[in-house]
Amino acid sequence: MTVSSILKDKGRDVATITPEATLQDAVNMLAAKRIGAIVVTDFAQRVAGILSERDIVRATSSSGCDALKEPVSAHMTREVVTCSLQDSTERLMEMMTAGRMRHLPVTEDGKLTGIISIGDVVKRRIADAELEAESLKAYIASG
């Protein structure tokens, strides 16, 4: 299965924020949407960074509550690993494991077109395994 098929099922909505927004704005958005990361985009919807719960914990650990007044750009991860619509679930698992990431923005022609979480990948892998098991059972029963 590919990223494209996952996005077909889950949709392409992505929570985004500007680099100038405050960390408090990001915290509010993460809490309201019940998500673990938010993609930071520029005016052209290109990925400028990603801000995760881990980034926020690090910021508040070093600066306390004052960190919440600082811009997202001061705490976001700037070197963002992205994936493409053609990447397989196996490739996503490799990328996420190697980079210790739980979220991968999906880009197409340099622009943000979706996001894949580790939960999306696991859900798809389980569905694929169940489908394969059912197919094998049906094949054995018909033989």
C-alpha positions as CSV (number, residue, x, y, z in Angstrom):
1,M,0.0,0.0,0.0
2,T,1.1,3.6,-0.6
3,V,0.7,6.9,1.0
4,S,-1.8,7.8,-1.7
5,S,-4.1,5.0,-0.7
6,I,-3.9,5.9,3.0
7,L,-4.8,9.6,2.2
8,K,-7.7,8.4,0.0
9,D,-9.2,6.8,3.2
10,K,-8.2,9.4,5.8
11,G,-8.3,12.6,3.9
12,R,-5.8,15.3,3.2
13,D,-6.6,17.8,5.9
14,V,-3.5,19.0,7.7
15,A,-3.3,21.3,10.7
16,T,-0.9,24.1,9.9
17,I,0.5,27.1,11.6
18,T,2.7,30.0,10.6
19,P,6.3,30.4,11.9
20,E,5.3,33.7,13.5
21,A,2.5,32.2,15.6
22,T,3.3,31.7,19.3
23,L,3.9,28.4,20.9
24,Q,0.7,29.1,22.9
25,D,-1.2,29.3,19.7
26,A,0.3,25.9,18.6
27,V,-0.5,24.4,22.0
28,N,-4.1,25.5,21.8
29,M,-4.4,24.1,18.3
30,L,-2.9,20.8,19.2
31,A,-5.2,20.5,22.2
32,A,-8.3,21.5,20.2
33,K,-7.7,19.1,17.4
34,R,-6.3,16.3,19.7
35,I,-3.2,15.9,17.6
36,G,0.5,15.4,18.4
37,A,2.1,17.6,15.7
38,I,1.4,20.6,13.6
39,V,3.1,21.4,10.3
40,V,4.6,24.9,10.0
41,T,4.0,26.3,6.5
42,D,5.0,29.5,4.6
43,F,2.7,31.6,2.6
44,A,2.9,29.3,-0.4
45,Q,2.0,26.2,1.7
46,R,5.5,24.8,1.6
47,V,6.8,23.0,4.6
48,A,8.9,25.3,6.7
49,G,9.1,23.0,9.8
50,I,7.1,20.8,12.1
51,L,6.3,21.3,15.8
52,S,5.6,18.2,17.9
53,E,4.6,17.7,21.5
54,R,8.2,16.8,22.2
55,D,9.4,20.2,20.8
56,I,7.0,21.9,23.2
57,V,8.1,19.9,26.2
58,R,11.8,20.7,25.4
59,A,10.9,24.4,25.1
60,T,9.0,24.6,28.4
61,S,11.7,22.6,30.1
62,S,14.4,25.0,29.2
63,S,12.4,28.3,29.3
64,G,9.4,27.6,31.5
65,C,6.1,29.2,30.7
66,D,7.8,32.1,29.0
67,A,8.4,29.8,26.0
68,L,4.7,29.9,25.2
69,K,5.1,33.6,24.2
70,E,7.9,32.8,21.8
71,P,7.3,32.2,18.0
72,V,6.9,28.7,16.7
73,S,9.9,29.2,14.5
74,A,12.2,29.3,17.6
75,H,11.2,25.7,18.6
76,M,10.1,23.9,15.4
77,T,12.1,21.2,13.8
78,R,13.5,22.8,10.6
79,E,14.9,19.8,8.9
80,V,11.7,18.0,8.1
81,V,11.6,14.6,6.6
82,T,8.7,14.3,4.2
83,C,7.2,11.5,2.1
84,S,5.6,11.3,-1.3
85,L,2.3,9.9,-2.5
86,Q,4.2,6.9,-4.0
87,D,6.0,5.8,-0.8
88,S,5.0,2.4,0.5
89,T,3.9,1.6,4.1
90,E,7.1,-0.4,4.4
91,R,9.2,2.7,3.4
92,L,7.2,4.9,5.9
93,M,7.9,2.5,8.7
94,E,11.6,2.5,7.9
95,M,11.7,6.3,7.8
96,M,9.8,6.7,11.0
97,T,11.8,4.1,12.9
98,A,15.2,5.5,11.6
99,G,14.3,9.1,12.4
100,R,12.3,8.3,15.6
101,M,9.3,10.3,14.1
102,R,5.6,9.8,14.5
103,H,4.5,12.2,11.8
104,L,5.5,12.6,8.2
105,P,4.2,15.5,6.0
106,V,3.3,14.4,2.5
107,T,4.5,16.7,-0.2
108,E,3.8,16.9,-3.9
109,D,5.7,19.3,-6.2
110,G,7.1,20.9,-3.1
111,K,3.7,21.7,-1.5
112,L,2.0,20.1,1.5
113,T,-0.7,17.7,0.5
114,G,-1.3,15.6,3.6
115,I,0.2,14.1,6.7
116,I,0.8,10.5,7.8
117,S,1.1,9.4,11.4
118,I,2.5,6.2,12.8
119,G,-1.1,5.4,13.8
120,D,-2.2,5.6,10.1
121,V,0.6,3.2,9.1
122,V,-0.2,0.7,11.8
123,K,-3.9,0.8,11.0
124,R,-3.2,0.2,7.3
125,R,-0.7,-2.7,8.0
126,I,-3.3,-4.4,10.3
127,A,-6.0,-4.0,7.7
128,D,-3.7,-5.5,5.0
129,A,-2.8,-8.4,7.3
130,E,-6.4,-9.2,8.1
131,L,-7.3,-9.1,4.4
132,E,-4.5,-11.4,3.5
133,A,-5.5,-13.8,6.3
134,E,-9.1,-13.8,5.1
135,S,-8.0,-14.4,1.5
136,L,-5.9,-17.4,2.6
137,K,-8.8,-18.9,4.6
138,A,-11.1,-18.6,1.6
139,Y,-8.5,-20.1,-0.6
140,I,-7.9,-23.1,1.7
141,A,-11.6,-23.6,2.2
142,S,-12.3,-23.7,-1.5
143,G,-9.4,-26.2,-2.2
